[in-house]
């Protein structure tokens, strides 16, 4: 292993959350009980028939238990706080988990949108796949030994808890940040990133809209937390995260930038970059049976996370829209619990494929020597 002397991650063996690396600005919680806040309206649990989904407390308990059981390869920390004060946990998986190694890094996140609970289950499935396969599956073992994995299962914990409060679904999408007296609550987190924020009719300036972009880029604490973590991985002037996946639902699609325009080059994207996106996205779609296309083909969005990841950070970033493919009406986000396993494991091969290219994404177009030396 190539060991980088800067940075440190403290391994978690209990429910206490510690910083992922020097420089995380927000205060850590002292334990799981402190991180679990009461949601107004009574019961915070999934409705009958959906109990296999993870509430925030159950997700926190599971990932801290996994870290305690596998302290050699798993550590849990926090990227910061949601608007209502919940920690947003991040799971690091690597063979030397308490050392900041000079290895390609992969970032995965889920649940920007509150009602898309399958996205959290997908992130948790990836954690389980890596932990269970380490030492038994040669491919997974190699990708843990030679990569650093960062996984944020729930970017929007306040919205997730609100969507299920009272024991039934509310079809909630945004976070729970107020917009002023008499104004509807919430910002669409996936319209709140700064790259071409509000540029192109791909979001709304009205607080009552499900697609409200917020009053300014990064006005939501949750997107600030993601931004601060990603920027903290710039070491020696180089971004260590090379590939990124964000999980949403629905549509069964693999999407790449740009989301705000149909242009395939420009704004820092070269023709070769676009070729890499197409090659990687198409290969992932061949593995999970999804449709691969540029994100604006689904519908234009501005202030989108994947545009910011590539446009501002140079990270090859993809949105994967999970099951179902189409239809389902207003209940399409609430996949039956019997399908959690089949519809999340379906994506494992695509995730491992992308990770295998994280050392030099340009190798998929035959230009590793030119771009990676």
Buried (B, 14 or more C-beta within 10 A) or exposed (E): EEEBEEBEBBBBEEBBBBBBBEEBEBEBBEBBEBBBBEBEEEEBBBBEEBEEBBBBBBBBBBBBEBBBEBBEBBBBBBBBBBBBEBBBBBBBBBBBBEBBBBBBBBBBBBBBBBBBBBBBBBBBBBBBBBBEBBEEBEEBBBBBBBBBBBBBBBBBBBBBBBBBBBBEBBEBBBBBBEBEEEEBBBBBBBBBBBBBBBBBEBBBEEBEBBBBBBEEBBBBBBBBBBBBBBEBBEBEEEBBBBBBBBBBBBBBBBBBBBBBBEEBEEBEBEEBBBBBBBBBBBBBBBBBEBBBBBBBEBEBBBBBBBBBBBBBBBBBBBBBBBBBBEEBEEEBBBBEBEBBEEBBBBBBBBBBBBBBBBBBBBBBBEBBEEBEE
